[in-house]
Amino acid sequence: MSLAVVTGAGHGLGQETARLLAARGHSIVAVDIDGDSAIQVAKDVGGRGFACDVADRDAVRALAARVGPIDILVNNAGIWRFGPLLELSHADVMDVVNVNLLGTLWCVQAFVPGMAGRGGSVINLSSGAARMHSAGTGIYPTTKNAIEALTIQLAVELGPQGVRVNAVAPGSILTEATARILSDSDRAERERTIPRGRLGQPSDVAEAVAYLASDAADYVTGQILYVDGGLTSGRVTSR
Ligand SMILES: NC(=O)c1ccc[n+]([C@@H]2O[C@H](COP(=O)([O-])OP(=O)(O)OC[C@H]3O[C@@H](n4cnc5c(N)ncnc54)[C@H](O)[C@@H]3O)[C@@H](O)[C@H]2O)c1
């Protein structure tokens, strides 16, 4: 049985991913800065849950030492602080870069050596925002572009060790967090213009992660899979 670490597993897409990977037979290590939520998800799926801030490199290393060798790493933890670039505070920029980009790198550095010799799969979470920029979204899209570049470079570096590295880029997915910031009119507008005609569900993203984690994707590495209902390809103008 393979062991999968999912960061940001306490809520939203990470929680759904942990549940789906568990249903597909993987043992789960649920990690979240909100430790209670990680422990609850782990309890629900019969895995282990830990509180950990992925931006804290030492804490991530200590966690990896406790967890031991793993097979799958899903770098899902991510945050956003919106605002015009000219007005972003130092703290907001550093928080988003530290969690989204550096948190991903720290987890790779800590957990991938435990895959050495047995191979493994790393899946990083990008975003449709990496391809389709909107004013006022702060440094978030830049961190997601950087995650895509990091994914490709890691795929090249880790390929010889049998470790595949890919990214999933969700479009507009309905989670508790996005429901809070999406007005009814935004939602209706997206449903009208997204080619697939609906917002995404967390399961749409979790299925893509599960595929990239699986042996069915054995020859897939260095790829960015957009799970966005066509959002970043173009807009439907009449329906
Ligand atoms: N929901 C969407 O529409 C959407 C779209 C594009 C990309 N994404 C990406 O998908 C990922 C998950 O997003 P979500 O919508 O589920 O968000 P969410 O806010 O619902 O969940 C994020 C989880 O990460 C945890 N977290 C935050 N900071 C952390 C840290 N420093 N260390 C460990 N855990 C931390 C949170 O506690 C939370 O449980 C993110 O990387 C996000 O950028 C989401």
The ligand as an SDF file (V2000), in Angstrom:
LIG
                    3D

 44 48  0  0  0  0  0  0  0  0999 V2000
  -10.5380   26.6280   -5.0450 N   0  0  0  0  0  0  0  0  0  0  0  0
  -10.1580   27.1180   -6.2180 C   0  0  0  0  0  0  0  0  0  0  0  0
  -10.9890   27.5910   -7.0200 O   0  0  0  0  0  0  0  0  0  0  0  0
   -8.6980   27.1040   -6.6080 C   0  0  0  0  0  0  0  0  0  0  0  0
   -8.3870   27.5650   -7.8880 C   0  0  0  0  0  0  0  0  0  0  0  0
   -7.0630   27.5370   -8.2850 C   0  0  0  0  0  0  0  0  0  0  0  0
   -6.0800   27.0560   -7.4510 C   0  0  0  0  0  0  0  0  0  0  0  0
   -6.4060   26.6130   -6.2140 N   0  0  0  0  0  0  0  0  0  0  0  0
   -5.3140   26.1090   -5.3680 C   0  0  0  0  0  0  0  0  0  0  0  0
   -5.7000   24.8980   -4.7700 O   0  0  0  0  0  0  0  0  0  0  0  0
   -5.1060   24.7890   -3.4720 C   0  0  0  0  0  0  0  0  0  0  0  0
   -6.1930   24.5320   -2.4330 C   0  0  0  0  0  0  0  0  0  0  0  0
   -7.1100   25.6230   -2.4830 O   0  0  0  0  0  0  0  0  0  0  0  0
   -8.5140   25.5860   -1.7120 P   0  0  0  0  0  0  0  0  0  0  0  0
   -9.4630   26.3450   -2.5530 O   0  0  0  0  0  0  0  0  0  0  0  0
   -8.8440   24.2140   -1.3050 O   0  0  0  0  0  0  0  0  0  0  0  0
   -8.1450   26.4950   -0.4390 O   0  0  0  0  0  0  0  0  0  0  0  0
   -8.6700   26.3800    1.0650 P   0  0  0  0  0  0  0  0  0  0  0  0
   -8.3600   27.7130    1.6750 O   0  0  0  0  0  0  0  0  0  0  0  0
  -10.0610   25.8720    1.1040 O   0  0  0  0  0  0  0  0  0  0  0  0
   -7.7240   25.2710    1.6930 O   0  0  0  0  0  0  0  0  0  0  0  0
   -6.3490   25.4920    1.8480 C   0  0  0  0  0  0  0  0  0  0  0  0
   -5.8570   24.6730    3.0150 C   0  0  0  0  0  0  0  0  0  0  0  0
   -4.4630   24.9410    3.1790 O   0  0  0  0  0  0  0  0  0  0  0  0
   -4.2190   25.1670    4.5720 C   0  0  0  0  0  0  0  0  0  0  0  0
   -3.0320   26.0320    4.7060 N   0  0  0  0  0  0  0  0  0  0  0  0
   -2.9580   27.3560    4.4990 C   0  0  0  0  0  0  0  0  0  0  0  0
   -1.7160   27.7930    4.7600 N   0  0  0  0  0  0  0  0  0  0  0  0
   -0.9990   26.7090    5.1490 C   0  0  0  0  0  0  0  0  0  0  0  0
    0.3370   26.5250    5.5590 C   0  0  0  0  0  0  0  0  0  0  0  0
    1.1840   27.5670    5.6590 N   0  0  0  0  0  0  0  0  0  0  0  0
    0.7630   25.2780    5.8740 N   0  0  0  0  0  0  0  0  0  0  0  0
   -0.0950   24.2340    5.8130 C   0  0  0  0  0  0  0  0  0  0  0  0
   -1.3850   24.3460    5.4460 N   0  0  0  0  0  0  0  0  0  0  0  0
   -1.8340   25.5720    5.1100 C   0  0  0  0  0  0  0  0  0  0  0  0
   -5.4820   25.8230    5.0860 C   0  0  0  0  0  0  0  0  0  0  0  0
   -5.5880   25.7160    6.4970 O   0  0  0  0  0  0  0  0  0  0  0  0
   -6.5530   25.0550    4.3340 C   0  0  0  0  0  0  0  0  0  0  0  0
   -6.9180   23.8730    5.0180 O   0  0  0  0  0  0  0  0  0  0  0  0
   -4.3330   26.0810   -3.2550 C   0  0  0  0  0  0  0  0  0  0  0  0
   -2.9770   25.8710   -3.5900 O   0  0  0  0  0  0  0  0  0  0  0  0
   -4.9780   27.0450   -4.2230 C   0  0  0  0  0  0  0  0  0  0  0  0
   -4.1000   28.0760   -4.6290 O   0  0  0  0  0  0  0  0  0  0  0  0
   -7.7010   26.6260   -5.7630 C   0  0  0  0  0  0  0  0  0  0  0  0
  1  2  1  0
  2  3  2  0
  2  4  1  0
  4  5  1  0
  4 44  2  0
  5  6  2  0
  6  7  1  0
  7  8  2  0
  8  9  1  0
  8 44  1  0
  9 10  1  0
  9 42  1  0
 10 11  1  0
 11 12  1  0
 11 40  1  0
 12 13  1  0
 13 14  1  0
 14 15  2  0
 14 16  1  0
 14 17  1  0
 17 18  1  0
 18 19  2  0
 18 20  1  0
 18 21  1  0
 21 22  1  0
 22 23  1  0
 23 24  1  0
 23 38  1  0
 24 25  1  0
 25 26  1  0
 25 36  1  0
 26 27  1  0
 26 35  1  0
 27 28  2  0
 28 29  1  0
 29 30  1  0
 29 35  2  0
 30 31  1  0
 30 32  2  0
 32 33  1  0
 33 34  2  0
 34 35  1  0
 36 37  1  0
 36 38  1  0
 38 39  1  0
 40 41  1  0
 40 42  1  0
 42 43  1  0
M  CHG  2   8   1  16  -1
M  END
$$$$
